[in-house]
Amino acid sequence: MVLLLFVELDPDLAALRPLGGFFVLRTVVAPAEPSGPPVPTLAQVYGNTTSDVYRNPMTFRIRKVERALHAPETRIAASIAQLGLAARLWSVALGCAALYGAIPDLDPRLLHWDADASAPDDLLLTEVRPLPGDAAGLAAAVLDGHLEPLTDVLREDHGPAAGLLWGNAASALAGAGRELDRWARGEGRTDIAVRAGELTRELLAHPRLAATGTLTGTAFRRRSCCLYYRVPGGGVCGDCCFTRPPRSSPRGASG
């Protein structure tokens, strides 16, 4: 039996800091941009329907990724952008659940997102309100609260297939679980590793994610492809359904 040693959910979420990168979440009021309005909440991002790239944070982020990767299609950049945001959300939620035994309320109205920033400066939470850190709580916070509306926006405006996006969501979750396991075992915290593994398995069994791939230990093999192989110099990811980049792929394939 593994004894779970939780700590109280503190206002700064300081326990996440040693994990670094995608796991860290700042808990300060979103600052005003130098020449514009405050950084929008994710609720505002999901509800933004304007076609103006400079006033639509999601479109802005996708165009930024598209330019950085020289992506030949917008849907490829949309896939990569969604994968990055999904990884941030899962990392924060899973990290808190494993370390604290609870998660902060990640309501999209409380969580601000800077589309022009990278992790961990992209997300800011304006209030820390503890919620249950079980699989049902994580599913409600991340799948229902964020990935459902994000999937709807991306499918309608930018073209990635639903299967591709949910595969990205599962891949991001498995990646967060794998990194948390690696860190915990390196720190001698088997309890955290076990807790993270249990939550990852439970969440991957969720109806939205159950058909996306197979988890073996901490290794995940997805049944779709994020399309990264289609950018110049890109290849297949470690959990891709492909073992090597396909020579050609008609539009909509691997989604």
C-alpha positions as CSV (number, residue, x, y, z in Angstrom):
1,M,0.0,0.0,0.0
2,V,1.3,3.4,-1.0
3,L,0.8,6.2,1.6
4,L,-0.3,9.5,-0.1
5,L,1.3,12.5,1.4
6,F,-0.7,15.5,0.3
7,V,-0.2,19.1,1.1
8,E,-2.7,21.9,1.4
9,L,-3.6,23.7,-1.9
10,D,-1.8,27.0,-1.4
11,P,-2.6,30.3,-3.2
12,D,0.6,30.3,-5.1
13,L,0.5,26.6,-6.1
14,A,4.1,26.5,-5.1
15,A,4.3,22.7,-5.1
16,L,4.2,22.8,-8.9
17,R,7.3,24.9,-9.3
18,P,9.9,22.1,-9.0
19,L,8.1,20.4,-12.0
20,G,8.8,23.4,-14.2
21,G,7.6,24.1,-17.7
22,F,4.1,23.1,-18.6
23,F,3.2,22.3,-14.9
24,V,3.6,25.8,-13.5
25,L,0.6,28.0,-13.1
26,R,0.8,31.6,-12.1
27,T,-1.9,32.9,-9.8
28,V,-1.9,36.6,-10.2
29,V,-4.4,39.0,-11.7
30,A,-3.9,39.2,-15.5
31,P,-1.9,42.4,-16.3
32,A,-3.0,44.8,-19.0
33,E,-1.2,44.7,-22.3
34,P,0.9,47.8,-23.1
35,S,-1.5,49.1,-25.7
36,G,-4.6,47.0,-25.3
37,P,-7.2,45.4,-23.0
38,P,-6.4,42.9,-20.3
39,V,-5.3,39.4,-21.3
40,P,-8.6,37.6,-22.1
41,T,-10.0,34.7,-20.2
42,L,-10.3,31.4,-21.9
43,A,-14.1,31.8,-21.7
44,Q,-13.7,34.9,-23.9
45,V,-11.3,33.0,-26.2
46,Y,-13.7,30.1,-26.8
47,G,-16.6,32.6,-27.4
48,N,-14.7,34.8,-29.8
49,T,-16.1,34.5,-33.3
50,T,-14.4,37.4,-35.1
51,S,-12.4,36.6,-38.1
52,D,-9.9,39.4,-37.3
53,V,-6.6,37.7,-36.5
54,Y,-5.5,40.4,-34.2
55,R,-8.8,40.4,-32.1
56,N,-9.2,36.6,-32.0
57,P,-6.6,35.1,-29.7
58,M,-7.0,31.6,-30.9
59,T,-6.6,32.6,-34.5
60,F,-3.6,34.8,-33.5
61,R,-1.9,31.8,-31.8
62,I,-2.6,29.5,-34.8
63,R,-1.1,32.0,-37.2
64,K,1.9,32.4,-35.0
65,V,2.5,28.6,-34.9
66,E,1.9,28.4,-38.7
67,R,4.6,31.0,-39.3
68,A,7.1,29.5,-36.8
69,L,6.7,26.0,-38.3
70,H,6.2,27.0,-41.9
71,A,3.1,24.8,-41.8
72,P,1.7,24.2,-45.3
73,E,-1.9,24.1,-44.0
74,T,-3.7,26.1,-41.3
75,R,-5.2,22.9,-39.8
76,I,-1.7,21.6,-39.1
77,A,-0.9,24.7,-37.0
78,A,-4.3,24.5,-35.4
79,S,-3.6,20.9,-34.3
80,I,-0.2,21.8,-32.9
81,A,-1.6,24.9,-31.1
82,Q,-4.4,22.8,-29.5
83,L,-1.9,20.1,-28.4
84,G,0.2,22.7,-26.6
85,L,-2.8,24.2,-24.8
86,A,-4.2,20.8,-23.9
87,A,-0.8,19.9,-22.5
88,R,-0.8,23.0,-20.3
89,L,-4.2,22.3,-18.9
90,W,-3.6,18.6,-18.2
91,S,-0.2,19.2,-16.7
92,V,-1.6,21.8,-14.2
93,A,-4.6,19.7,-13.3
94,L,-2.8,16.4,-13.0
95,G,0.1,17.9,-11.2
96,C,-2.1,19.5,-8.6
97,A,-4.2,16.3,-8.2
98,A,-1.1,14.2,-7.6
99,L,0.7,16.7,-5.4
100,Y,-2.1,18.3,-3.5
101,G,-5.0,15.8,-3.8
102,A,-7.1,18.7,-5.1
103,I,-7.1,21.0,-8.1
104,P,-7.8,24.7,-8.4
105,D,-11.0,25.7,-10.1
106,L,-9.9,26.0,-13.7
107,D,-13.2,27.7,-14.8
108,P,-12.5,29.3,-18.2
109,R,-13.8,32.6,-16.7
110,L,-11.0,32.6,-14.1
111,L,-8.1,31.4,-16.3
112,H,-6.5,34.0,-18.5
113,W,-4.5,33.0,-21.6
114,D,-1.9,35.1,-23.4
115,A,-1.8,33.8,-27.0
116,D,1.5,35.5,-27.7
117,A,3.3,33.9,-24.7
118,S,4.9,30.5,-24.1
119,A,4.6,28.3,-21.0
120,P,4.5,29.1,-18.1
121,D,3.8,32.7,-18.9
122,D,0.7,32.0,-21.0
123,L,-1.7,31.1,-18.3
124,L,-2.8,33.1,-15.2
125,L,-5.4,32.1,-12.7
126,T,-7.1,34.9,-10.9
127,E,-8.5,33.0,-7.9
128,V,-7.5,29.7,-6.3
129,R,-10.6,27.8,-5.2
130,P,-10.0,24.1,-4.4
131,L,-12.0,21.4,-6.1
132,P,-11.9,17.6,-5.8
133,G,-8.7,16.1,-7.3
134,D,-10.2,12.8,-8.5
135,A,-10.6,11.7,-12.1
136,A,-14.2,13.0,-12.2
137,G,-13.0,16.4,-11.0
138,L,-10.2,16.5,-13.6
139,A,-12.5,15.4,-16.4
140,A,-15.1,18.1,-15.5
141,A,-12.4,20.8,-15.3
142,V,-10.3,20.0,-18.4
143,L,-12.5,17.9,-20.7
144,D,-15.8,19.5,-20.1
145,G,-14.6,23.0,-19.2
146,H,-11.9,23.5,-21.8
147,L,-11.3,20.8,-24.4
148,E,-15.0,20.4,-25.5
149,P,-15.4,24.2,-26.3
150,L,-11.8,24.3,-27.7
151,T,-12.6,21.4,-30.1
152,D,-15.8,23.0,-31.3
153,V,-14.0,26.3,-32.0
154,L,-11.1,24.7,-33.9
155,R,-13.3,22.3,-35.9
156,E,-15.6,25.1,-37.0
157,D,-12.9,27.7,-37.8
158,H,-9.7,25.9,-38.7
159,G,-10.5,22.4,-40.1
160,P,-8.9,19.7,-37.9
161,A,-10.9,16.5,-37.6
162,A,-12.5,15.7,-34.2
163,G,-10.6,12.4,-33.9
164,L,-7.3,14.2,-34.4
165,L,-8.1,16.8,-31.7
166,W,-9.3,14.2,-29.2
167,G,-6.2,12.2,-30.0
168,N,-4.1,15.3,-29.2
169,A,-6.0,15.6,-25.9
170,A,-5.2,12.0,-24.9
171,S,-1.6,12.4,-26.1
172,A,-1.2,15.6,-23.9
173,L,-2.7,13.8,-20.9
174,A,-0.4,10.8,-21.3
175,G,2.6,13.0,-21.8
176,A,1.8,14.9,-18.6
177,G,1.4,11.6,-16.7
178,R,4.7,10.3,-18.0
179,E,6.6,13.4,-17.1
180,L,5.1,13.5,-13.6
181,D,6.0,9.9,-13.1
182,R,9.6,10.5,-14.2
183,W,9.9,13.5,-11.9
184,A,8.3,11.7,-8.9
185,R,10.4,8.6,-9.2
186,G,13.5,10.7,-9.5
187,E,12.6,12.5,-6.2
188,G,11.8,9.2,-4.5
189,R,8.0,10.1,-4.3
190,T,6.5,6.8,-5.4
191,D,3.2,7.9,-4.0
192,I,3.0,10.7,-6.5
193,A,4.0,8.5,-9.4
194,V,1.3,5.9,-8.4
195,R,-1.3,8.6,-8.0
196,A,-0.5,10.2,-11.3
197,G,-0.6,6.8,-13.1
198,E,-4.0,5.9,-11.6
199,L,-5.5,9.2,-12.6
200,T,-4.1,9.0,-16.1
201,R,-5.5,5.5,-16.6
202,E,-8.9,6.6,-15.3
203,L,-9.0,9.7,-17.5
204,L,-8.0,7.8,-20.6
205,A,-10.9,5.5,-20.0
206,H,-13.3,8.4,-20.3
207,P,-15.7,8.0,-23.2
208,R,-14.1,11.0,-25.0
209,L,-10.7,9.5,-24.8
210,A,-11.1,5.7,-24.6
211,A,-10.9,5.1,-28.4
212,T,-7.9,7.4,-28.9
213,G,-5.1,5.0,-28.1
214,T,-3.5,2.5,-25.8
215,L,-1.6,3.1,-22.6
216,T,1.1,0.6,-21.6
217,G,2.8,1.6,-18.4
218,T,3.5,5.2,-19.1
219,A,3.9,4.7,-22.9
220,F,0.9,5.8,-25.0
221,R,0.3,4.8,-28.6
222,R,-2.4,6.9,-30.2
223,R,-4.6,5.9,-33.1
224,S,-4.4,9.3,-34.9
225,C,-1.7,11.7,-35.9
226,C,-1.2,15.4,-35.0
227,L,0.1,16.1,-38.5
228,Y,3.5,17.4,-37.3
229,Y,5.2,15.2,-39.8
230,R,3.8,17.4,-42.5
231,V,5.8,20.5,-41.5
232,P,9.2,21.0,-43.1
233,G,11.7,19.0,-41.2
234,G,9.0,17.4,-39.0
235,G,8.8,13.7,-38.2
236,V,6.5,11.4,-36.3
237,C,6.1,11.8,-32.5
238,G,6.9,9.1,-30.1
239,D,3.2,8.1,-29.6
240,C,2.1,8.5,-33.2
241,C,0.1,5.9,-35.0
242,F,2.7,6.0,-37.7
243,T,6.2,4.5,-37.3
244,R,7.5,6.6,-40.1
245,P,6.2,9.7,-41.9
246,P,3.7,8.7,-44.6
247,R,4.7,9.6,-48.2
248,S,1.4,11.3,-48.8
249,S,-1.8,11.8,-46.9
250,P,-5.0,13.1,-48.4
251,R,-6.8,16.0,-46.6
252,G,-8.6,14.7,-43.5
253,A,-6.5,11.5,-43.2
254,S,-5.1,10.5,-39.8
255,G,-7.8,12.5,-38.0
